[in-house]
Amino acid sequence: MTFSDFSSALNAAFETPDPRDAVDRIKGVVAEELAQTDSRAVVKKTDFFNHSFAPDLVLSWPGEDERLVFLKSDTRPDVLRDDVSAIRKHHPIVFALDEVDNGLLNSTDPESQLPEDDTLIADTRGMEVLIRSRLHDPVVGLASSAVLQGGRGFLTEAEAETMASSVSSGFSGAQRLDVQTTEAAVTQISGHFDTRRTSRLLRFLSAVWVGSGGTPANFPGEHDVSGDLDSAALEFLLDLPEIEDFGFWRRIGRPLTLDSIQRLHVDDERENLQHLIESNLDVLQARACRVLERQPELGETVRRDFRWGIDREMLCLRNDHSAVYFAAKVDDLRVEPHSGDGISLPELLKRVEYRRVPISELELATPTRTVSYATVNRDDVSHDEELLDLTRTLSYSAHVKSAVATLMGTRQLVCDFPARTGKGRTTSKFPLGLLAPVALSLLTELAGEERRSLDEVTRFYQPNHGEQMALDDHSESEFLF
């Protein structure tokens, strides 16, 4: 909605003959303006209008405090000043239905000035600037969200243009490690937001600064920017146009965990999400995984190549045929397991041979018998003649119910084939760059094209020093990747 559209809609609402209907329409127009400023905000109307102490609208976000919105049609400086003084303890948004008078902005009389607190006084033109700016420059969306949650001071047309420009230039300045430009943005941000939102925006710029090769110590400004990048800021970063810089995403992702990734709400079609995960396959770890067969959803692009995504608050790797979900423990896997009989021993041997995964024990079952086969020293049993003889004795109707794969030298992954579920024995966790290809290769049948895609999507995984030593200490019959 442009300013002229908003103004026309607001005038039409004021001219509605029925007063109750007029109030509802006025609130609806403003609610739409706020929703366009921050699409993540939930806007709720109250039963009040232009009340001295009761809000007209309430804004809410997941995990954030609500913010009260008071609509004011009389924007004369003395009237608006008295109205703000009466409600300032709520740290509200005072939304002026007309432009804020310059007398309120430019007053030099201490008694005529508004107190400096976390109250935001905004007019229609200021909101329109943010809406227009975030459409042309997505990073401004982080600022417009922060404005509604914790903006303070004035948000007129000029103020909004300055704010949008400072956030945009601050982002590009941090990418270039431009001290002067970034410092100017830090100064602007520090004066226009409450403490929490200031910290969020500065951590965002600091993360971009570090991702671009800087250090926290030389980030401009004297503010404390320690702490991880929060979900809201990371989501905005992922929603930006593609950043094809492996080092940038690797530096951004080093503090992240599987849990912090799974809390994100982001479209898996975003290339930046692919870059973030693929650059940090060694630090993102899971203990459990589950493989499901799947059909493409309505409207979903059909593809054989694997891509990372977030589904049901779980990180997954999927194509149009299979999906593997990851979690910190089996109980956190929010998808029902597959139900089957298991797989034949020849099929298991074929799968482990491709990935060269050592199997230290397994369980075979027929309709009437169950046999466990294991080695005392955790050697690879997959080529034992005794195992093949046992299988012939049990007949080829025998199925492998479970197998234990040894990864990284000592960590054991228990594979349940009927449920297509893998979990680390005891507290074992595995980096996604290792777990994803092993789980998909062992727990489901992959075509050659899918295997090549799986290798491609995990190509950046490199074991850390400790993992590499564990691999080097084992023979070639053990896992090599």
N, C-alpha and C positions, 0 to 999 in steps of 0.2 A: 504494500500500500504506500503510494507516494504521499508527500505532504498535501498536495492538492486533493488527492483522493481522501486522505484522512480528514482534511478540513471540510470537504463536502459532506462526508459521511457524518461528521460530528454536527455540522449545521443542520443536516436533515434530522438527526436524532433530537436536537434541541427543539425543532419545530413540530415534533410529533404531538398531536392534540392531547392524547391521554398522558398525564404526567408520569404514571407508573411505567407505561410503555416507553416513554422518553428516557427515563432513568435507566431502564434495562438496555436500551439501544446505545446510550452513551457509554455505559460500562462495557458493552460488547465491542464497541469500536476501539476503546482504549485497550481492552484485553487482547484484541487482535494485534494492535501495535506492539504491545509488550511481547506477545508470542513470536512476532517476527524479529524482535530484537534478540530474543534468546529462545530458540525452538525447544530447548530442554526444560523450560519453565512450565509448571502447571499453574494456570491462572484460575482462581476461584472467586466468584462474585459473593458479596455479602448482602444483607438486607438493608444496609444503610446507604445514604448518599449525601455527600458534602457535609458530613457530620464533623463536629469539632474533635471528638475523641475516638470514634469508631471508624475503622477503615472501610473503603469501598471495595477493595480487591485484596486478595492475599496471594502472594507468590510462594511456590514451594518447589523444591528439588530433592531428589533422593540423596540422603546423607547430609543435607544442608539445613540451616535454620530457615524458617519462614520469614518473609519480609512483607510488611504491611504497606499498602498503597492508598494514599489519600488523594482524591481528586479535588482540585480547587479551580473554580471558575472565575473568582475575583483575584486578579493578580496585581492589584495595586500594592505598592511596597509596604505601606503600614498595615494593611489587612493581612497580606501573606506572611509578614513578619510575625504578627500576633498568632496566626494559625500554626506556624511552624514551632513557635515557642511552646505552644500548648501540647504538642505531640512529639517533640524531639527526643524524649526519653525512650521512645520505641525504635529509634534509628530508622525512620521510615523513608519511603519514596513519596515525595510530594509532587504529584503530576499536575502541572498547570495546563488547563484546557485552552489557554491562550499563551502567547509569548510572555516570558518573564520580563517585567519592566526593568529598564536599565538603571532606574533609580535604586533598585535593590542590589544590583550587581556592583555599581560604581560608588556607592555611598562611602564617604570618608569619615562620617560621624560615628564614633565608637558605639554610641547608644543606638544608632540606626542599623548597625551591622548585625548579621545573624551570627549566633555562636558557632564556633568551629567544633562540630561533632561528626557523627557518622550519618547524618541526615543527607539525603540526596534531593535536590530540587531540580526537576527536569521539565522541559517543555516539549511540545510536539516536534519542533524542528530539530532539537537535539537527538531525539529518538530516531527520527528519519535519517539523520546523518549516519548513525551507527548501522541502521538497516541497509542503507545503500553501500556503505563501506565494506561490510562483511560479505556482500554479494560479489564485490570486485576483488577483495583481498581476504581470503578465508581466515587468516590468522587474527583478524580483527574480531572474529567471533568469540575468541577467548576473552577479549576485553569487554565485549557487549554482554556476555554472560556474567562477568565479574561486576559490571556496572549495576545490574539488577540485584545481584546478591549482596554486594558490599560497596557500591559506589557512594561517594560523599561529595559535598560541595554542590556546584552548579553543573548542569548538563544542558547548556544552551547550544545553539548551532555552532558557535565559534569554539566553545569548550569541547564539544563532541568531535569536531574536526581535528583539534589539537590532540585529543586523546587517541583517536584512530590513527593519526599520522605517527604519533610517538610509538605506539605498539608495533605498527608495521615496520617503521624504520629501525626500531630496537631489535626486531627479529632479524632483519637483513643485516644490521650492524653486528649482531652476535654471530651470525654465520660467517661474516668476513673478519671477525675479531677486531672490529673497528671500535676502539676505546671511546672516542669522543661521541659517536652516534649512540652507542649503547648506554653510555653514562647519561646522556640527555634523556633517553627513554626511561631509565631508572628514576631520575628526578621527577619526571612527569607522573609516572605510576605511583610513586610514593606519596604524592599530594592529593590523589583523586580516589583512593580506595581505603577501606578499613584495613586493619592489621592483617587479618586472615587472607583477604584477596590480594593485598600487596605482596605478602609472602608467596602466594601461589604464582602470581605473575612473574615475580623476580626469580623464583625457582625455575620457572619455564625458560626464561631468558638465560639463566645460568646453565641449564641443561643443554640448550642450543650452543652456548658458548663453549662448554666442555666438549660437546659432540663435534664441534668444529675444530678442536685441537687446543683450546685454551685450558686453563686450570681454574679451579674455584678460587685460588688465591689471587689471581690477577683479574678476576671479574670486576668490572667497575662498580664503585659504590661501597658504602660502609655497612650495608644491611647484611644480616645473617641469612644466607641462602642455602644453608645446610638442610639436609633431608631429601628424601626421594621425590621424584616428580610424581604428583598425584594423578589419579585417574582422569580427572577432567582435563588437565593440561596435556596429558599424554594422548588422550583421544583427539584433541584439537590438532596436535602435532601429526598424528596419523592421518587425519582428514585433509591435511594440506596436499597440494599437488606433489607428485612423486619426487622424492629426494634420492637420487641414485648415488649414494655415497656409503660404501660398506663401513668405512671407519667411523663415520658419523653415527650410524645406527648401532655399531658395536659399542661405542662409548656411551651412548644414551642407554643402552640396555644392560650394562654390567650390573647395576644395582637391582635389577628386576628379578622377580621370582615367578613361578608358575601361578601362584595365587594372585599376584598383582596383574598379570596378563588376563586371567580369567574374569576379573572384575570389569574389564573394559566393555563398552558398547560401541562396536565399530564394525562397519561393513567389511567382510572378508575379501571383497573385490578390490579393496584399497591396496595398492602396491606397497605402500609404506609399511603395512602390517607384515607383508611377506618379507620385506627387507629387515624389519626389526627382529623377527623370529629367526630367520636364516643367519643373521649376523651373531646370534647369541645362543646357538644350539648347544654350546658347552656349559653355559651357566644355568639355563632353564632345565630343571630336573623334575622327574616324576617317579612315583613308586608303583603306580598301577596304570593299566591301560586296558581298553576293551575295543575289539574290532567288530563292526557291524557291516552287513551288506546293506546297500541303500539304493534307492531310486531317486533320480533328480526331482526336486520339488517343482511345483508349477511356476513357470517363469524363470527357473534357474538355468543358467548356461550349461549345456551338456559338455563335459570335458573329461578326457582320460588322464590328463596330467594332474598331479596332486598339488593342492594348495592348502595353506594354513587358514584356519578360521576359528571363530568362537561361537559355540552353539550350546545352549542350555547351561551357560556359565562354565563351560569347559573348553579348553583348547583342543582342537582336533586337526587332523590332517586327512583330507578327503579328496576323492574324485567322484565321478558319477557312478562308481561301482562299489567302493569301499570307503569306510571312515574309521579311523582309530582315534579314540578319545583318551585324554590323559588326566590323571588326578594324583593328589598327594597320598591317597589311600583308596582301597577298593570301595569303601562305603561312600566315597564322594563321586563315584561314577554314576551320573544321573541318567543313564540309559539302560534299559533292560537287556540282559545278556541273550545272545543267540542260544538256541537249544538244539543239540545234535548228538551224534554218536561218537564223535571224535574223528580221527583220521587214520588211515592205514600206515603201517610202519614204512613201506616203500615211499609213500608220499612224504612222511616226515623226513626220511633220509634225503630225499630230493631237495626239500626246502632247506635243511641245515647245510647241505653241501654247497648250495648257492651262496649262502652267507658265511659259510665256514664257521658255524657256531658250535662249540663243544657241548655235548649233552652228557651230564653226569648221572642222571637217573631218569627213569620213565616208568609209567604204569600202563600195562596192556590189559584189555578186557575182552572176553567173549560173552555171549548171552548167559553163560553159567560159571565163568571163572574170571578171577582178577589176579594178575601177577605183577609184582614190582621187581624192577631190575635196576641195580645201582652198583657203583664202584666205590670202594672205601676211600680212594685217594682223589676223588673228583676227576678222574681221567675221562676222556671222551669215549663213551661206550657205543657210539653210533655205528662203528665198524666191527664190533665184536662178532666173531663167528658164533659164539654161544647164544647171542641174542637172536641171530638169524635162525639158528637151529630151533630155539624156543618158539619163534614165530611159526615155523613150519609145523611144530608139534601142536600148537594151538589152532592151526589152520589159518587161512587168509581171511577168515571172518573176524579175526581179532582187530580191535581198534586201539590206537594210542589215546588214552584218556588224558594223560598229563605228561609233561617232560620238564626237566630242570635244565635250563641253559646257563652256562657260566660266562659272565661278561666281565670285562675289566679285570681279569685275573682271579677275583675272589667273589664278586657279587653274583648272587644267584637269582635268576628270573624264573618263577614257576609259571608254566604255561598250561592253562586249562583249555583243552581243545573243544569240548562240547560247548563251553560258554564263551570261547574265543577271548579269554581274559588272561592277562599277565599281571603278576605282582611280584615285587621284590620280597625275597625271603628275609625274615626279621625286619630290619629297618633299611634295607638296601634301596637306594635310589639310583636313577640312571639319567645321564644327560639325554635330552631329546634327540640330539644328533645320532646317538647310538640306539636308543630305545625304539624310535619310530621305524627305522628300516628293519630291525630285528623283529619287532612285534608284527608288522604287516607281512613280512616274509614267512614267519613261522605260523601265524594264526589264520592266515587265509591264503588262497591260491592266487598268484599274480601272473598276468600275462607279461610277455617280454617288454611290451611298450610301457606297462605300469612299472616294471622294475627299473627301466631306464629313467622314468620320471621321478621315481623315489630316490634314485642316486643323484639326480639333478637337484632336487629340492633340499637335499642334505649335503650337498657338495662342499659347503663351507665349514662343515664340522671338522674340528681338529681336537684330538684328545689333549687335555692339559698335561703337564709334565708328569704328575703322579700316575695318570691313566696310561700314558705312553710307556712308562717304566713297567707297569703291570703287564702290558701287552708284550713288551720285549722279553719278559721273563718266561713266556710260554712258547711252546712249540708251534709250528705252523698248523698243526691240527686244531689249534684253538682259534678263537675269534680273531679274524683279521679284517680290517675295514679301511 
